[in-house]
Amino acid sequence: MHAFFVRIRAKRGHQVAAVALARKLTVLCWHLLTKQEDYLWARPALVAKKTRDMELRAGLPQKKGNRRGPAYAYNVKELRA
């Protein structure tokens, strides 16, 4: 998104780039909500961390131990492929 903003800003100016980026984000959100799909480029480890942080804030107990998390397969090339 940042590269898109910088590219448009260089050609058309800051205000036009801000509106173009806002429109791009709006269209992206609309497609995600209407098709009920996950964001294709989401990083699994980041999503898992944010989900766990929300669970802890909601009062779920701490998970202790050495179990691998849901994002483990993303870090191993053979499993990711």
C-alpha positions in Angstrom: 0.0 0.0 0.0 2.8 2.4 0.8 4.5 1.8 -2.6 1.1 2.5 -4.3 0.7 5.7 -2.3 4.3 6.9 -3.1 3.9 6.1 -6.8 0.6 8.1 -7.1 1.9 10.9 -4.9 4.9 11.4 -7.3 2.6 11.7 -10.3 -0.5 13.4 -9.0 0.2 14.9 -5.6 -0.4 14.1 -2.0 -4.2 14.8 -1.8 -5.0 12.7 -4.9 -2.8 9.8 -3.6 -4.5 9.9 -0.2 -7.9 9.6 -1.8 -6.7 6.9 -4.2 -5.4 4.9 -1.3 -8.6 5.4 0.7 -10.6 4.1 -2.2 -8.3 1.1 -2.7 -8.7 0.2 1.0 -12.5 0.6 0.8 -12.7 -1.7 -2.2 -10.5 -4.2 -0.6 -12.7 -4.3 2.6 -15.8 -4.5 0.6 -14.6 -7.5 -1.4 -13.4 -9.2 1.8 -16.8 -8.7 3.5 -19.0 -9.6 0.6 -17.1 -12.7 -0.4 -16.4 -13.7 3.2 -12.8 -14.6 2.5 -9.6 -14.0 4.4 -7.0 -11.5 3.2 -4.8 -13.4 0.8 -1.5 -11.7 1.8 -2.0 -11.9 5.6 1.0 -13.2 7.5 0.0 -16.2 9.6 2.3 -15.4 12.5 1.1 -11.9 12.8 -2.5 -13.0 12.7 -1.9 -15.7 15.3 -0.2 -13.2 17.6 -3.0 -10.6 17.3 -5.6 -13.3 17.9 -3.8 -14.6 21.0 -3.4 -11.0 22.4 -7.2 -10.5 22.0 -7.8 -13.9 23.7 -5.6 -12.9 26.7 -7.4 -9.6 27.0 -10.8 -11.4 27.0 -9.7 -13.5 30.0 -8.6 -16.8 28.5 -5.9 -18.6 30.5 -2.3 -18.4 29.6 -0.9 -21.3 27.5 2.3 -22.6 28.9 4.6 -25.2 27.3 6.6 -25.9 24.2 3.9 -26.7 21.7 4.3 -25.2 18.2 1.8 -22.5 17.3 -0.4 -22.4 14.2 2.1 -20.4 12.2 4.9 -23.0 12.5 4.2 -24.5 9.1 4.6 -21.1 7.4 8.3 -20.9 8.6 9.3 -24.3 7.2 9.7 -24.1 3.4 8.7 -27.7 2.7 5.5 -27.5 4.8 4.6 -24.0 3.4 4.9 -25.3 -0.2 
